[in-house]
């Protein structure tokens, strides 16, 4: 897992939660109690399953 700054992490999780709220498929198994897109995006980030790359430069 690549080391990201806190700003990059916030951007990645925010972008992924927006995708989930708009109907993107969820990439990790989640319990039924977790229906918030932000919680799901955080779980995906922790499992390194988010298909987003960061370009620095």
HELIX and SHEET records of a PDB file:
HELIX    1   1 UNK A    6  UNK A   21  1                                  16    
HELIX    2   2 UNK A   37  UNK A   46  1                                  10    
END                                                                             
